[in-house]
Amino acid sequence: MADTENASTAILAEEDAKFGFTRPEMNKSNLAGTVDQYDRHVFVCFRGPDSWLPRVEDSETDLLPKLFSSAVKARKNDITIKTKVTICEEREGTEFERGDVLIFPDMIKYKCLKDSDVDGFVDDVLVNGRPWASGVQKLTGSYVFVCAHGSRDKRCGVCGPVLIDKLKEGIESRGLREQVFVSACSHVGGHKYAGNLIVYNPDSEGKIMGHWYGYVTPDDVPEILDQHIGQRSSNRTYLEGQMGAPSEEGEKAAEQRLPNGKDVKESNKHEESNSEVSKENVGGCCQGANGFSCCRDGSLGVNEEKKLEENNKIHGKKGLGKVSSWIASLEQSDVLAAVAVIGAVATVAVACSLYKRSG
């Protein structure tokens, strides 16, 4: 018996060293800017991590994720709000029963979506913004989603369940069982940053925020709970981005320091896209607030140059004169100088004319 226990302990230690919180890659990558910007996150409650395929939507027997993913992709050009779709674990008698659809930052839930309802639901709710026929329930409190999708990546499979247990323990000890809800979720990108978790809760002004954390360990859980649930300040920078944050927030987060003490000066995109939603429906934001910074559109400068080129082409077609084209190419200071010279010439001309008339 003792030999068996020792062997199991050795296996667990080896697994943790390779895939867990002590693996060599921990805290080696920049977190800021690693989450694509988005404005709505949809969670579909269905089964649990032990039954999820590497790509949940590929199942030919559990059809709800497959149908939902297909419906979203089919209407991607009609969904105007940048939307992420993720599967979360179902649990009877909780906020997460099979077929429930949770939508953030709206903080609403639709109960027990069936396979036959999917197309209508996507059309009404996600495309047209209409309430679903079965009615909507308002969500209250804070929601924490932890990637525990082990069949997709071993690192989240090892780290996720440990973090979930630690979160539940912290919630219980703080008397927050009716205020904070924790669930395992499927792949959200960036498995190399495991443990990965997302916190949706109201800030001090009541606005719902979505903070994405990476490289989270069990030792970080108390601070995460105190920061987001207790609204205390925090100096930790294991955040990757946040939902719908403006570019200014992203710039601030990009200046934060990582847990390993290195300055964050550039954003690394996730090497994997979200398995539940197409890239067309996902913008760019990051995982957290202090290091969970928001992504910026790095192509902005290129777009501005293109606009200038297009404007020049348009003006050329409309027949701008040589003088107009010349002025348009000048720096602002040159233009002002040119205007001053032209004004002076005009003044002299008027003076001469008046002089001749008076003579």
C-alpha positions in Angstrom: 0.0 0.0 0.0 2.8 2.4 0.9 4.6 1.7 -2.3 1.4 2.5 -4.3 0.9 5.8 -2.5 4.5 6.7 -3.0 4.3 5.9 -6.7 1.1 8.0 -7.1 2.8 10.9 -5.3 5.8 10.7 -7.6 3.5 10.7 -10.6 1.6 13.8 -9.4 4.9 15.6 -8.6 6.2 14.9 -12.1 3.0 16.0 -13.7 3.0 19.2 -11.7 6.6 19.9 -12.6 5.8 19.5 -16.3 2.2 20.9 -16.6 1.4 22.6 -13.3 2.3 25.8 -11.4 6.0 24.9 -11.1 6.6 24.2 -14.8 9.6 26.1 -16.3 7.6 28.3 -18.7 5.6 30.0 -15.8 5.8 33.8 -15.9 8.1 33.7 -19.0 5.8 35.5 -21.5 4.3 39.0 -21.5 0.6 38.9 -20.6 -0.4 42.5 -21.5 -2.3 42.6 -24.8 -2.9 38.8 -25.2 -6.7 38.9 -25.2 -8.5 40.1 -28.3 -10.9 43.0 -27.7 -14.5 41.9 -27.4 -17.7 43.5 -26.0 -19.9 40.5 -25.2 -19.2 37.0 -23.8 -21.7 34.2 -24.1 -21.3 31.1 -22.0 -23.4 28.0 -22.9 -23.6 25.5 -20.0 -23.1 22.0 -21.1 -21.7 18.9 -19.3 -18.2 19.2 -17.8 -14.5 19.1 -18.5 -14.3 15.3 -18.2 -16.6 14.8 -21.1 -15.5 17.7 -23.3 -13.6 16.8 -26.5 -10.5 18.8 -27.4 -13.0 20.9 -29.5 -16.3 20.7 -27.7 -18.2 21.7 -30.8 -17.0 18.7 -32.7 -19.1 16.2 -30.8 -21.5 14.2 -32.9 -23.6 13.0 -29.9 -23.7 16.1 -27.7 -25.1 18.5 -30.3 -25.8 21.7 -28.4 -22.3 23.1 -28.6 -22.0 22.1 -32.2 -25.3 23.6 -33.2 -24.6 26.8 -31.3 -21.1 27.3 -32.8 -22.4 26.6 -36.3 -25.3 29.1 -35.9 -22.9 31.8 -34.7 -20.5 31.2 -37.6 -23.4 31.3 -40.1 -24.5 34.7 -38.8 -21.1 36.1 -38.1 -21.5 39.0 -40.6 -24.8 39.9 -39.0 -23.6 40.0 -35.4 -22.5 43.6 -34.9 -21.3 43.2 -31.3 -17.9 41.6 -30.9 -18.8 38.4 -29.2 -16.9 35.4 -27.6 -18.7 32.1 -27.1 -17.4 29.6 -24.5 -18.7 26.4 -23.0 -19.0 26.3 -19.2 -19.6 23.4 -16.8 -23.2 22.5 -16.0 -24.3 21.8 -12.4 -27.8 21.0 -11.4 -29.4 23.3 -8.9 -27.0 26.2 -9.5 -26.7 29.1 -11.9 -25.2 26.7 -14.4 -27.7 24.1 -15.5 -27.6 22.3 -18.9 -28.6 24.6 -21.7 -28.5 27.8 -19.7 -26.9 30.7 -21.6 -25.2 33.4 -19.6 -24.4 36.7 -21.3 -21.9 39.3 -20.0 -21.7 42.3 -19.5 -25.5 42.2 -19.8 -25.6 40.0 -16.6 -28.6 38.0 -18.0 -29.4 34.3 -18.2 -31.7 32.3 -20.6 -32.8 29.0 -19.2 -32.5 25.6 -20.7 -31.8 26.3 -24.4 -32.6 23.2 -26.5 -31.1 22.0 -29.7 -34.1 22.9 -31.7 -34.0 26.5 -30.3 -30.5 27.4 -31.2 -31.0 29.1 -34.6 -33.9 31.2 -33.3 -32.0 32.1 -30.2 -28.9 33.3 -32.1 -31.1 35.3 -34.6 -33.2 36.9 -31.9 -30.7 37.6 -29.1 -27.3 37.8 -30.7 -28.2 39.3 -34.1 -31.2 41.4 -33.4 -31.0 42.1 -29.7 -34.5 40.9 -29.0 -35.4 39.0 -25.8 -35.7 35.3 -26.2 -39.2 33.8 -26.0 -38.6 31.8 -22.9 -37.8 34.9 -20.9 -34.7 36.3 -19.3 -33.4 36.2 -15.8 -31.1 38.9 -14.2 -27.8 37.7 -12.8 -26.4 39.2 -9.6 -23.1 38.8 -7.9 -19.7 37.9 -9.3 -18.8 35.1 -11.8 -15.4 33.4 -12.1 -14.7 31.1 -15.0 -11.6 28.9 -14.9 -10.2 27.1 -17.9 -10.0 23.4 -17.0 -10.2 22.0 -20.5 -7.7 19.1 -20.0 -8.5 17.3 -23.2 -7.5 20.5 -25.1 -4.3 21.2 -23.2 -2.8 19.3 -20.2 -1.7 22.5 -18.5 -5.2 23.8 -18.0 -6.3 20.2 -17.1 -3.8 20.2 -14.3 -4.0 23.8 -13.1 -7.8 24.5 -13.5 -9.3 22.0 -11.0 -6.8 23.1 -8.3 -7.7 26.7 -8.8 -11.4 26.0 -8.7 -11.1 24.2 -5.4 -9.0 27.0 -4.0 -11.5 29.6 -5.2 -14.4 27.7 -3.6 -12.5 27.4 -0.4 -11.8 31.2 -0.3 -15.4 32.0 -1.2 -16.7 29.8 1.6 -14.3 31.2 4.2 -15.4 34.7 3.3 -19.1 33.9 3.5 -19.6 34.7 -0.2 -21.4 31.5 -1.3 -24.5 33.4 -2.5 -22.5 36.2 -4.1 -19.7 34.6 -6.0 -20.1 31.7 -8.5 -17.3 29.6 -9.9 -17.4 27.3 -12.9 -15.0 25.4 -15.1 -15.0 26.6 -18.7 -13.6 25.4 -22.0 -10.7 26.7 -24.0 -10.3 30.5 -23.9 -6.9 30.7 -25.6 -3.4 31.0 -24.2 -3.0 27.6 -22.5 0.7 28.4 -22.0 -0.5 31.0 -19.5 -2.3 28.4 -17.3 -3.8 28.9 -14.8 -6.3 31.0 -16.8 -9.4 32.5 -15.3 -11.9 35.3 -16.0 -13.8 37.4 -13.4 -17.0 39.1 -14.3 -18.3 41.5 -11.6 -19.3 45.1 -11.0 -16.7 47.7 -10.3 -17.0 50.3 -7.6 -19.3 52.3 -9.9 -21.5 49.3 -10.7 -20.2 48.8 -14.3 -19.7 45.1 -15.2 -16.0 44.4 -16.0 -14.4 41.2 -17.4 -10.9 40.6 -16.2 -8.7 37.9 -17.7 -5.9 36.5 -15.6 -3.0 34.3 -16.6 -0.2 32.5 -14.7 -2.5 32.3 -11.7 -1.4 30.0 -8.8 -3.3 28.9 -5.7 -1.4 31.5 -3.7 -2.9 34.3 -5.9 -6.5 33.3 -5.3 -6.9 35.3 -2.0 -5.7 38.5 -3.6 -7.9 38.0 -6.7 -11.0 37.6 -4.4 -10.0 40.5 -2.3 -9.3 42.8 -5.3 -12.4 42.0 -7.4 -14.9 40.9 -4.8 -13.7 43.0 -1.9 -12.8 46.0 -4.1 -9.4 46.3 -2.5 -6.4 47.7 -4.4 -3.7 45.3 -5.7 -0.2 45.6 -7.1 -0.3 42.2 -8.9 0.2 42.2 -12.6 -0.8 38.7 -13.7 -3.7 40.1 -15.7 -3.9 39.7 -19.5 -6.7 42.1 -20.5 -10.3 43.1 -19.9 -13.6 43.3 -21.8 -14.2 46.4 -23.9 -11.4 48.5 -22.3 -10.4 51.6 -24.3 -7.0 51.8 -25.8 -5.8 54.2 -23.1 -6.4 51.5 -20.5 -4.4 49.1 -22.7 -1.5 51.5 -22.8 -1.5 51.8 -19.0 -1.6 48.0 -18.6 1.2 47.6 -21.1 3.4 49.6 -18.8 2.9 47.3 -15.9 5.4 44.8 -14.6 5.1 41.0 -14.8 5.4 38.8 -11.8 8.9 37.9 -12.9 9.9 41.5 -12.7 10.3 42.3 -16.4 8.8 45.4 -18.0 5.9 44.8 -20.4 6.7 46.7 -23.5 4.9 44.8 -26.2 1.9 42.5 -26.6 2.1 38.8 -27.5 -1.0 37.4 -29.1 -2.3 34.1 -28.1 -0.9 31.3 -30.3 -4.4 29.7 -30.2 -7.7 31.3 -31.2 -10.9 30.8 -29.2 -12.3 27.4 -30.3 -15.9 28.4 -29.9 -16.1 31.5 -32.1 -14.6 32.8 -35.3 -12.0 35.5 -35.4 -14.3 37.8 -37.4 -16.5 38.1 -34.3 -13.7 38.8 -31.9 -11.9 42.1 -31.5 -8.8 42.6 -29.4 -8.5 43.0 -25.6 -6.4 41.4 -22.9 -6.7 39.4 -19.8 -6.9 41.6 -16.7 -6.6 45.1 -15.3 -3.2 45.5 -13.8 -1.5 43.4 -16.3 -4.8 42.2 -17.8 -4.5 45.1 -20.2 -6.5 45.9 -23.2 -5.2 45.3 -26.7 -4.7 48.2 -29.1 -5.1 48.1 -32.9 -1.5 48.1 -34.1 -2.6 48.8 -37.7 -4.0 52.2 -36.8 -1.1 54.1 -38.4 -1.3 52.1 -41.6 -5.0 52.8 -41.8 -4.4 56.5 -41.5 -1.8 56.4 -44.3 -4.2 54.5 -46.5 -6.9 57.2 -45.8 -4.4 59.9 -46.8 -3.6 58.1 -50.0 -7.3 57.6 -50.8 -8.0 61.3 -50.2 -5.1 62.3 -52.5 -6.5 60.0 -55.2 -10.0 61.4 -54.8 -8.8 65.0 -54.9 -6.8 64.2 -58.0 -9.8 62.9 -59.7 -11.8 66.0 -58.8 -9.1 68.1 -60.6 -7.3 70.0 -57.9 -5.1 72.6 -59.3 -1.3 72.6 -59.1 -1.3 75.2 -56.4 -3.9 73.3 -54.3 -1.9 70.1 -54.6 1.3 72.0 -53.7 -0.3 73.5 -50.6 -1.7 70.1 -49.5 1.8 68.7 -49.6 3.3 71.3 -47.3 3.8 71.0 -43.5 1.4 73.1 -41.4 4.1 75.7 -40.7 4.8 76.1 -44.4 1.1 76.5 -45.2 0.8 79.2 -42.6 3.8 81.0 -44.0 2.4 80.7 -47.5 -0.9 82.2 -46.4 0.9 85.1 -44.7 2.9 85.9 -48.0 -0.3 85.7 -50.1 -2.0 88.0 -47.6 0.8 90.5 -47.7 0.8 90.5 -51.6 -2.9 91.1 -51.6 -2.6 94.0 -49.1 0.1 95.6 -51.3 -2.1 95.2 -54.4 -5.1 96.8 -52.7 -2.9 99.7 -51.5 -1.5 100.3 -55.0 -5.0 100.3 -56.5 -6.2 102.8 -54.0 -3.1 105.0 -54.6 -3.7 105.0 -58.3 -7.3 106.0 -57.9 -6.5 108.8 -55.5 -3.9 110.1 -57.9 
